[in-house]
Amino acid sequence: MRSLVLIGHGSHLNGESAGAVYRYAELIRERGLFDEVVEGYWKEEPSLRQVLKTTASTDVTVIPMFISEGYFTETVIPREMGLGHQGPVPPEGVARVLGGKTVRYTLPYGVHSSMADVILERAREALPDLGDEGTPPTALVVLGHGTTRNENSNRVVYENAERLRHTGLFSEVEALFLDEDPKVGLWPERVRAPRVVVVPFFASEGWHTLETIPEDMGLTGAVTVFPQNPHGTQTVYYARPVGTHARIAEVILQLAEEARGTGGRGGDEDRLHAQAWAAFMTMARRGMRVGEVMITPQLGMFEVRHALDEGIPGGDLTTTVTPEGLRDHTRRDEGGHHRPVHTLRNLPRGWRAVLSETDLPRAMHALYPAIVEEGYAHQQHALRATPWATTARRQTGIYAKVQKATPEQVEHVAEDVCSGCLRTRLWASEQLPRTFFDGVPGAIPCAEACTYLVAEVREEVSGKRGSGSGHSH
Ligand code: SF4
Protein backbone atom coordinates (compact mmCIF):
# COMPACT_ATOMS: atom_id res chain seq x y z
CA MET A 1 0.00 0.00 0.00
CA ARG A 2 1.18 3.52 -0.72
CA SER A 3 0.14 6.79 0.84
CA LEU A 4 0.69 10.27 -0.46
CA VAL A 5 0.78 13.12 2.04
CA LEU A 6 0.49 16.70 0.79
CA ILE A 7 1.68 19.29 3.27
CA GLY A 8 0.27 22.81 3.18
CA HIS A 9 0.74 25.86 5.33
CA GLY A 10 -2.90 26.32 6.24
CA SER A 11 -4.11 29.19 8.35
CA HIS A 12 -5.54 29.69 11.77
CA LEU A 13 -7.61 32.56 10.46
CA ASN A 14 -9.33 31.46 7.29
CA GLY A 15 -10.18 28.26 5.51
CA GLU A 16 -9.15 29.51 2.04
CA SER A 17 -5.45 28.94 2.59
CA ALA A 18 -5.82 25.16 2.66
CA GLY A 19 -8.00 25.24 -0.45
CA ALA A 20 -5.31 24.62 -3.08
CA VAL A 21 -3.81 21.64 -1.25
CA TYR A 22 -7.25 20.22 -0.72
CA ARG A 23 -8.09 20.55 -4.43
CA TYR A 24 -4.88 18.85 -5.59
CA ALA A 25 -5.45 16.05 -3.09
CA GLU A 26 -8.91 15.56 -4.64
CA LEU A 27 -7.53 15.55 -8.20
CA ILE A 28 -4.88 12.98 -7.34
CA ARG A 29 -7.30 10.85 -5.35
CA GLU A 30 -9.52 10.62 -8.43
CA ARG A 31 -6.64 9.08 -10.39
CA GLY A 32 -6.55 6.15 -7.96
CA LEU A 33 -2.75 5.82 -8.12
CA PHE A 34 -2.33 5.88 -4.36
CA ASP A 35 -4.20 3.88 -1.77
CA GLU A 36 -4.75 7.10 0.11
CA VAL A 37 -4.03 10.79 -0.32
CA VAL A 38 -3.86 12.69 2.96
CA GLU A 39 -3.37 16.38 3.68
CA GLY A 40 -1.46 17.81 6.60
CA TYR A 41 -1.00 21.42 7.70
CA TRP A 42 1.24 23.56 9.81
CA LYS A 43 -1.61 25.62 11.15
CA GLU A 44 -4.58 23.30 10.76
CA GLU A 45 -5.50 19.74 11.41
CA PRO A 46 -4.34 17.13 10.74
CA SER A 47 -1.19 18.77 12.01
CA LEU A 48 2.32 17.92 10.90
CA ARG A 49 2.77 15.97 14.09
CA GLN A 50 -0.36 13.91 13.61
CA VAL A 51 -0.40 13.32 9.91
CA LEU A 52 1.95 10.33 9.71
CA LYS A 53 -0.13 8.56 12.31
CA THR A 54 -3.19 9.00 10.13
CA THR A 55 -1.65 7.15 7.18
CA ALA A 56 -2.58 3.52 6.80
CA SER A 57 0.30 2.27 4.69
CA THR A 58 3.96 1.57 5.37
CA ASP A 59 5.15 3.42 2.24
CA VAL A 60 4.51 7.13 2.62
CA THR A 61 5.59 9.90 0.26
CA VAL A 62 5.42 13.40 1.73
CA ILE A 63 5.34 16.38 -0.64
CA PRO A 64 5.53 19.94 0.66
CA MET A 65 3.03 22.02 -1.30
CA PHE A 66 5.25 25.06 -1.42
CA ILE A 67 6.43 27.11 -4.35
CA SER A 68 10.05 27.34 -3.22
CA GLU A 69 12.50 25.94 -0.71
CA GLY A 70 12.73 27.82 2.51
CA TYR A 71 12.15 27.86 6.20
CA PHE A 72 9.05 25.66 6.09
CA THR A 73 10.36 22.99 3.75
CA GLU A 74 13.83 22.83 5.29
CA THR A 75 13.16 23.43 8.97
CA VAL A 76 9.57 23.35 10.14
CA ILE A 77 8.17 20.36 8.25
CA PRO A 78 11.13 17.98 8.81
CA ARG A 79 11.28 18.95 12.46
CA GLU A 80 7.56 18.66 13.16
CA MET A 81 7.30 15.35 11.33
CA GLY A 82 10.31 13.97 13.18
CA LEU A 83 12.31 13.27 10.01
CA GLY A 84 15.65 13.89 11.71
CA HIS A 85 16.72 16.21 8.94
CA GLN A 86 17.43 19.91 8.87
CA GLY A 87 18.55 22.17 6.07
CA PRO A 88 18.47 21.85 2.28
CA VAL A 89 16.80 18.70 0.99
CA PRO A 90 18.86 16.85 -1.64
CA PRO A 91 17.32 16.43 -5.13
CA GLU A 92 16.56 12.76 -4.47
CA GLY A 93 14.72 13.68 -1.26
CA VAL A 94 15.13 12.28 2.25
CA ALA A 95 14.06 8.74 3.15
CA ARG A 96 13.59 7.56 6.74
CA VAL A 97 12.03 4.61 8.49
CA LEU A 98 9.75 5.96 11.19
CA GLY A 99 7.58 3.74 13.34
CA GLY A 100 7.77 0.92 10.79
CA LYS A 101 6.89 3.19 7.85
CA THR A 102 9.23 4.19 5.06
CA VAL A 103 8.75 7.92 4.76
CA ARG A 104 10.08 9.73 1.70
CA TYR A 105 10.20 13.49 1.91
CA THR A 106 10.62 15.33 -1.38
CA LEU A 107 11.53 18.82 -2.47
CA PRO A 108 8.62 21.26 -2.76
CA TYR A 109 6.67 21.01 -6.03
CA GLY A 110 7.73 24.53 -7.05
CA VAL A 111 11.36 23.53 -7.58
CA HIS A 112 10.54 20.68 -9.97
CA SER A 113 12.01 21.29 -13.41
CA SER A 114 8.62 20.95 -15.12
CA MET A 115 7.53 24.21 -13.48
CA ALA A 116 9.29 25.97 -16.37
CA ASP A 117 6.65 24.49 -18.68
CA VAL A 118 3.90 25.66 -16.33
CA ILE A 119 5.33 29.20 -16.57
CA LEU A 120 5.34 28.88 -20.36
CA GLU A 121 1.73 27.73 -20.36
CA ARG A 122 0.68 30.62 -18.15
CA ALA A 123 2.54 33.02 -20.48
CA ARG A 124 0.75 31.54 -23.51
CA GLU A 125 -2.62 31.91 -21.82
CA ALA A 126 -1.90 35.60 -21.25
CA LEU A 127 -0.51 36.15 -24.75
CA PRO A 128 -1.75 33.43 -27.15
CA ASP A 129 0.33 34.56 -30.17
CA LEU A 130 3.55 34.12 -28.20
CA GLY A 131 6.34 32.87 -30.48
CA ASP A 132 4.30 33.30 -33.68
CA GLU A 133 6.16 34.60 -36.68
CA GLY A 134 5.99 38.35 -37.24
CA THR A 135 4.92 39.25 -33.71
CA PRO A 136 6.83 42.05 -31.90
CA PRO A 137 9.66 41.15 -29.49
CA THR A 138 8.27 39.92 -26.20
CA ALA A 139 9.92 39.95 -22.79
CA LEU A 140 9.11 37.56 -19.98
CA VAL A 141 9.18 38.57 -16.33
CA VAL A 142 9.17 35.70 -13.85
CA LEU A 143 8.04 37.31 -10.66
CA GLY A 144 8.95 35.82 -7.29
CA HIS A 145 8.16 36.80 -3.75
CA GLY A 146 11.73 37.05 -2.52
CA THR A 147 12.79 37.07 1.07
CA THR A 148 16.11 37.52 2.79
CA ARG A 149 15.42 34.82 5.35
CA ASN A 150 16.49 31.95 3.15
CA GLU A 151 18.72 32.31 0.13
CA ASN A 152 17.33 29.13 -1.41
CA SER A 153 13.89 30.58 -1.85
CA ASN A 154 14.85 32.70 -4.87
CA ARG A 155 17.02 30.19 -6.62
CA VAL A 156 14.08 28.55 -8.31
CA VAL A 157 12.94 31.84 -9.86
CA TYR A 158 16.41 32.46 -11.29
CA GLU A 159 16.68 28.87 -12.51
CA ASN A 160 13.39 29.03 -14.34
CA ALA A 161 14.29 32.39 -15.89
CA GLU A 162 17.53 30.82 -17.10
CA ARG A 163 15.74 27.82 -18.63
CA LEU A 164 13.22 30.01 -20.40
CA ARG A 165 15.92 32.31 -21.71
CA HIS A 166 17.13 29.38 -23.81
CA THR A 167 13.80 28.75 -25.49
CA GLY A 168 14.32 31.57 -27.97
CA LEU A 169 10.67 32.57 -27.48
CA PHE A 170 11.49 35.77 -25.61
CA SER A 171 13.71 38.68 -26.47
CA GLU A 172 14.54 39.07 -22.76
CA VAL A 173 13.78 37.15 -19.59
CA GLU A 174 13.98 38.86 -16.19
CA ALA A 175 13.65 37.49 -12.67
CA LEU A 176 12.15 40.18 -10.44
CA PHE A 177 10.91 40.11 -6.85
CA LEU A 178 8.38 41.76 -4.59
CA ASP A 179 10.49 41.85 -1.45
CA GLU A 180 14.01 41.80 -2.73
CA ASP A 181 16.30 43.27 -5.36
CA PRO A 182 15.87 43.42 -8.26
CA LYS A 183 12.44 44.72 -7.30
CA VAL A 184 9.45 44.50 -9.57
CA GLY A 185 8.96 48.28 -9.58
CA LEU A 186 12.16 48.57 -11.66
CA TRP A 187 10.64 46.80 -14.63
CA PRO A 188 10.22 49.88 -16.91
CA GLU A 189 13.97 50.52 -16.74
CA ARG A 190 15.11 46.93 -17.03
CA VAL A 191 12.74 45.57 -19.67
CA ARG A 192 13.00 46.97 -23.20
CA ALA A 193 10.60 44.89 -25.33
CA PRO A 194 7.30 46.43 -26.48
CA ARG A 195 5.41 43.43 -25.11
CA VAL A 196 5.96 42.09 -21.60
CA VAL A 197 4.41 38.95 -20.15
CA VAL A 198 4.48 38.81 -16.37
CA VAL A 199 4.04 35.40 -14.75
CA PRO A 200 3.77 35.41 -10.95
CA PHE A 201 5.71 32.49 -9.49
CA PHE A 202 3.24 32.30 -6.63
CA ALA A 203 1.38 29.36 -5.13
CA SER A 204 -2.07 30.90 -5.19
CA GLU A 205 -4.23 33.82 -6.15
CA GLY A 206 -4.31 36.19 -3.19
CA TRP A 207 -3.33 39.50 -1.75
CA HIS A 208 0.02 39.58 -3.58
CA THR A 209 -1.21 38.58 -7.03
CA LEU A 210 -4.41 40.62 -6.82
CA GLU A 211 -3.11 43.74 -5.10
CA THR A 212 0.60 44.09 -4.36
CA ILE A 213 1.92 43.15 -7.80
CA PRO A 214 -0.59 45.22 -9.83
CA GLU A 215 0.09 48.14 -7.52
CA ASP A 216 3.90 47.89 -7.72
CA MET A 217 3.78 47.55 -11.51
CA GLY A 218 1.00 50.03 -12.18
CA LEU A 219 -1.27 47.44 -13.81
CA THR A 220 -4.94 48.10 -14.34
CA GLY A 221 -6.02 44.66 -15.57
CA ALA A 222 -4.96 41.61 -17.55
CA VAL A 223 -3.57 43.90 -20.28
CA THR A 224 -2.14 47.35 -19.50
CA VAL A 225 -0.62 49.78 -22.00
CA PHE A 226 2.15 52.12 -20.83
CA PRO A 227 2.50 54.78 -23.56
CA GLN A 228 5.43 56.68 -22.07
CA ASN A 229 7.93 54.27 -20.56
CA PRO A 230 11.70 54.99 -20.81
CA HIS A 231 11.98 52.44 -23.64
CA GLY A 232 8.82 53.58 -25.44
CA THR A 233 5.29 52.20 -25.42
CA GLN A 234 5.00 48.89 -23.62
CA THR A 235 2.07 46.55 -23.13
CA VAL A 236 2.03 44.28 -20.11
CA TYR A 237 0.16 40.97 -20.18
CA TYR A 238 -0.45 39.78 -16.65
CA ALA A 239 -0.70 36.00 -16.29
CA ARG A 240 -2.28 33.97 -13.52
CA PRO A 241 -0.06 32.46 -10.81
CA VAL A 242 1.65 29.18 -11.64
CA GLY A 243 0.54 27.38 -8.47
CA THR A 244 -3.12 27.20 -9.49
CA HIS A 245 -2.45 25.58 -12.88
CA ALA A 246 -4.11 22.18 -13.29
CA ARG A 247 -0.78 20.76 -14.38
CA ILE A 248 0.52 21.02 -10.82
CA ALA A 249 -1.23 17.71 -10.12
CA GLU A 250 1.10 16.14 -12.71
CA VAL A 251 4.12 17.78 -11.09
CA ILE A 252 3.12 16.27 -7.75
CA LEU A 253 2.77 12.80 -9.25
CA GLN A 254 6.11 13.15 -10.96
CA LEU A 255 7.80 14.11 -7.70
CA ALA A 256 6.23 11.13 -5.96
CA GLU A 257 7.44 8.81 -8.71
CA GLU A 258 10.97 10.18 -8.57
CA ALA A 259 11.06 9.81 -4.78
CA ARG A 260 10.35 6.13 -5.27
CA GLY A 261 13.07 5.27 -7.76
CA THR A 262 16.09 5.13 -5.48
CA GLY A 263 18.93 2.66 -5.06
CA GLY A 264 18.83 -1.06 -5.64
CA ARG A 265 21.73 -1.60 -8.05
CA GLY A 266 24.88 -3.49 -7.27
CA GLY A 267 28.52 -2.33 -7.50
CA ASP A 268 29.41 -3.46 -11.05
CA GLU A 269 26.11 -2.35 -12.43
CA ASP A 270 26.49 1.01 -10.74
CA ARG A 271 29.91 1.49 -12.26
CA LEU A 272 28.77 0.55 -15.75
CA HIS A 273 25.79 2.87 -15.37
CA ALA A 274 28.00 5.81 -14.39
CA GLN A 275 30.44 5.11 -17.24
CA ALA A 276 27.61 4.86 -19.77
CA TRP A 277 26.25 8.26 -18.82
CA ALA A 278 29.68 9.86 -18.70
CA ALA A 279 30.38 8.57 -22.24
CA PHE A 280 26.98 9.70 -23.46
CA MET A 281 27.31 13.21 -22.01
CA THR A 282 30.75 13.60 -23.57
CA MET A 283 29.23 12.84 -26.97
CA ALA A 284 26.22 15.08 -26.33
CA ARG A 285 28.51 18.01 -25.51
CA ARG A 286 30.00 17.67 -28.99
CA GLY A 287 26.63 17.22 -30.67
CA MET A 288 25.31 13.81 -31.65
CA ARG A 289 22.53 11.82 -33.25
CA VAL A 290 20.85 8.95 -31.54
CA GLY A 291 17.81 7.05 -32.75
CA GLU A 292 15.70 9.56 -34.64
CA VAL A 293 16.88 12.64 -32.74
CA MET A 294 19.79 15.02 -32.85
CA ILE A 295 21.28 16.63 -29.77
CA THR A 296 23.00 19.99 -30.20
CA PRO A 297 24.93 21.80 -27.46
CA GLN A 298 23.74 25.39 -27.04
CA LEU A 299 25.27 27.82 -24.54
CA GLY A 300 25.65 25.26 -21.80
CA MET A 301 22.27 23.68 -22.56
CA PHE A 302 21.25 20.94 -25.00
CA GLU A 303 18.71 21.18 -27.77
CA VAL A 304 17.00 17.93 -28.72
CA ARG A 305 14.85 17.68 -31.85
CA HIS A 306 13.84 15.19 -34.54
CA ALA A 307 16.82 14.79 -36.88
CA LEU A 308 14.51 15.45 -39.86
CA ASP A 309 13.71 18.86 -38.35
CA GLU A 310 17.34 19.89 -38.75
CA GLY A 311 17.66 23.47 -39.93
CA ILE A 312 14.07 24.50 -39.08
CA PRO A 313 14.08 27.78 -37.07
CA GLY A 314 13.43 27.12 -33.38
CA GLY A 315 10.42 29.44 -33.43
CA ASP A 316 8.64 27.15 -35.93
CA LEU A 317 8.84 24.18 -33.59
CA THR A 318 6.91 23.73 -30.34
CA THR A 319 9.40 24.31 -27.58
CA THR A 320 9.56 22.57 -24.24
CA VAL A 321 12.19 23.07 -21.57
CA THR A 322 11.55 19.99 -19.47
CA PRO A 323 11.94 16.21 -19.80
CA GLU A 324 8.22 15.87 -19.04
CA GLY A 325 7.36 18.25 -21.86
CA LEU A 326 9.51 16.20 -24.22
CA ARG A 327 7.74 13.03 -23.06
CA ASP A 328 4.37 14.63 -23.76
CA HIS A 329 5.43 15.65 -27.28
CA THR A 330 6.69 12.18 -28.15
CA ARG A 331 4.01 10.05 -26.52
CA ARG A 332 2.05 9.65 -29.75
CA ASP A 333 2.98 9.32 -33.39
CA GLU A 334 1.94 11.91 -35.95
CA GLY A 335 -1.37 10.13 -36.49
CA GLY A 336 -2.11 10.51 -32.78
CA HIS A 337 -1.53 6.82 -32.01
CA HIS A 338 0.06 5.70 -28.79
CA ARG A 339 3.70 4.60 -29.14
CA PRO A 340 4.00 1.46 -27.01
CA VAL A 341 7.64 0.91 -27.94
CA HIS A 342 9.72 4.07 -27.86
CA THR A 343 12.26 2.83 -30.37
CA LEU A 344 9.62 2.30 -33.09
CA ARG A 345 10.55 4.52 -36.04
CA ASN A 346 7.54 6.78 -35.70
CA LEU A 347 8.81 9.61 -33.55
CA PRO A 348 6.68 12.66 -34.33
CA ARG A 349 8.31 15.82 -35.70
CA GLY A 350 7.66 19.48 -34.98
CA TRP A 351 8.98 19.89 -31.42
CA ARG A 352 12.23 20.74 -29.74
CA ALA A 353 13.41 20.53 -26.15
CA VAL A 354 15.98 22.84 -24.59
CA LEU A 355 17.43 21.07 -21.59
CA SER A 356 20.01 21.52 -18.89
CA GLU A 357 22.82 19.06 -18.28
CA THR A 358 20.85 17.59 -15.35
CA ASP A 359 17.67 17.21 -17.38
CA LEU A 360 19.18 15.62 -20.48
CA PRO A 361 19.51 12.14 -18.86
CA ARG A 362 15.90 12.33 -17.66
CA ALA A 363 14.80 13.39 -21.11
CA MET A 364 16.64 10.43 -22.63
CA HIS A 365 14.87 8.12 -20.19
CA ALA A 366 11.57 9.54 -21.40
CA LEU A 367 12.52 9.41 -25.08
CA TYR A 368 14.37 6.10 -25.35
CA PRO A 369 14.34 4.35 -21.97
CA ALA A 370 17.49 2.32 -21.13
CA ILE A 371 19.22 2.70 -24.49
CA VAL A 372 22.21 4.52 -22.99
CA GLU A 373 22.80 1.77 -20.43
CA GLU A 374 22.18 -1.05 -22.90
CA GLY A 375 24.01 0.56 -25.81
CA TYR A 376 27.07 1.13 -23.66
CA ALA A 377 26.96 -2.36 -22.13
CA HIS A 378 26.78 -3.84 -25.64
CA GLN A 379 29.74 -1.78 -26.76
CA GLN A 380 31.64 -3.10 -23.74
CA HIS A 381 30.55 -6.69 -24.55
CA ALA A 382 28.68 -6.78 -21.26
CA LEU A 383 25.09 -6.98 -22.52
CA ARG A 384 23.60 -10.44 -22.19
CA ALA A 385 20.76 -11.33 -24.54
CA THR A 386 17.77 -13.31 -23.30
CA PRO A 387 16.69 -15.89 -25.90
CA TRP A 388 13.03 -16.03 -26.87
CA ALA A 389 12.54 -19.41 -25.15
CA THR A 390 13.52 -17.91 -21.78
CA THR A 391 11.22 -14.90 -22.27
CA ALA A 392 8.37 -17.22 -23.29
CA ARG A 393 8.85 -19.55 -20.30
CA ARG A 394 8.56 -16.62 -17.90
CA GLN A 395 5.12 -15.62 -19.17
CA THR A 396 2.12 -16.39 -17.02
CA GLY A 397 -1.64 -15.93 -17.18
CA ILE A 398 -3.03 -15.15 -20.60
CA TYR A 399 0.49 -14.75 -22.00
CA ALA A 400 1.59 -18.31 -21.09
CA LYS A 401 0.17 -19.24 -24.46
CA VAL A 402 3.19 -17.77 -26.26
CA GLN A 403 5.15 -20.85 -25.15
CA LYS A 404 3.27 -22.72 -27.86
CA ALA A 405 4.51 -20.43 -30.63
CA THR A 406 6.74 -22.14 -33.18
CA PRO A 407 10.05 -20.47 -34.05
CA GLU A 408 8.53 -19.69 -37.46
CA GLN A 409 5.57 -17.94 -35.88
CA VAL A 410 7.83 -15.86 -33.62
CA GLU A 411 10.03 -14.96 -36.58
CA HIS A 412 7.04 -14.10 -38.71
CA VAL A 413 5.66 -11.68 -36.10
CA ALA A 414 9.09 -10.24 -35.33
CA GLU A 415 9.78 -9.55 -38.99
CA ASP A 416 6.61 -7.56 -39.10
CA VAL A 417 6.83 -5.72 -35.74
CA CYS A 418 10.58 -5.34 -35.29
CA SER A 419 11.15 -4.14 -38.84
CA GLY A 420 9.55 -0.86 -37.73
CA CYS A 421 11.84 -0.64 -34.70
CA LEU A 422 15.29 0.87 -34.48
CA ARG A 423 16.59 -1.89 -32.27
CA THR A 424 18.53 -4.91 -33.52
CA ARG A 425 17.40 -8.26 -32.09
CA LEU A 426 20.35 -9.71 -30.26
CA TRP A 427 17.89 -12.15 -28.69
CA ALA A 428 17.31 -13.62 -32.14
CA SER A 429 21.05 -13.78 -32.86
CA GLU A 430 21.13 -10.69 -35.07
CA GLN A 431 24.51 -9.00 -35.09
CA LEU A 432 25.19 -5.40 -34.09
CA PRO A 433 28.89 -4.70 -34.53
CA ARG A 434 28.58 -0.98 -33.74
CA THR A 435 26.17 1.17 -31.71
CA PHE A 436 25.24 4.84 -31.55
CA PHE A 437 28.21 5.16 -29.21
CA ASP A 438 30.31 4.48 -32.32
CA GLY A 439 28.48 7.11 -34.34
CA VAL A 440 25.72 4.97 -35.92
CA PRO A 441 22.58 6.74 -34.66
CA GLY A 442 20.09 3.95 -35.31
CA ALA A 443 22.26 1.14 -33.94
CA ILE A 444 20.54 0.20 -30.69
CA PRO A 445 20.61 -3.31 -29.24
CA CYS A 446 17.50 -5.25 -28.26
CA ALA A 447 18.54 -7.73 -25.58
CA GLU A 448 15.12 -9.21 -24.97
CA ALA A 449 11.77 -9.38 -26.75
CA CYS A 450 9.62 -6.48 -25.54
CA THR A 451 6.16 -6.99 -24.08
CA TYR A 452 4.64 -5.54 -27.24
CA LEU A 453 6.17 -8.30 -29.31
CA VAL A 454 5.12 -10.90 -26.73
CA ALA A 455 1.53 -9.66 -26.99
CA GLU A 456 1.68 -9.81 -30.78
CA VAL A 457 3.01 -13.37 -30.66
CA ARG A 458 0.13 -14.27 -28.39
CA GLU A 459 -2.31 -12.87 -30.96
CA GLU A 460 -0.57 -14.92 -33.62
CA VAL A 461 -0.85 -18.13 -31.59
CA SER A 462 -4.51 -17.38 -30.97
CA GLY A 463 -5.03 -16.93 -34.71
CA LYS A 464 -6.29 -13.39 -34.13
CA ARG A 465 -3.48 -11.57 -35.86
CA GLY A 466 -4.12 -10.48 -39.44
CA SER A 467 -0.96 -11.24 -41.42
CA GLY A 468 1.26 -8.23 -41.80
CA SER A 469 -1.02 -6.04 -39.72
CA GLY A 470 1.74 -4.87 -37.41
CA HIS A 471 -0.84 -3.75 -34.87
CA SER A 472 -3.38 -5.89 -33.12
CA HIS A 473 -5.56 -3.19 -31.62
S1 SF4 B 1 11.32 -6.93 -29.68
FE1 SF4 B 1 13.00 -5.43 -29.68
S2 SF4 B 1 13.30 -4.99 -31.83
FE2 SF4 B 1 11.30 -5.93 -31.65
S3 SF4 B 1 9.85 -4.24 -31.43
FE3 SF4 B 1 10.40 -4.91 -29.39
S4 SF4 B 1 12.09 -3.59 -28.81
FE4 SF4 B 1 11.91 -3.44 -31.02
Residues whose N, C-alpha, C, O or C-beta is under 5 A from the ligand:
A	BS01	SF4	V341 V417 C418 C421 R423 C446 E448 A449 C450 L453
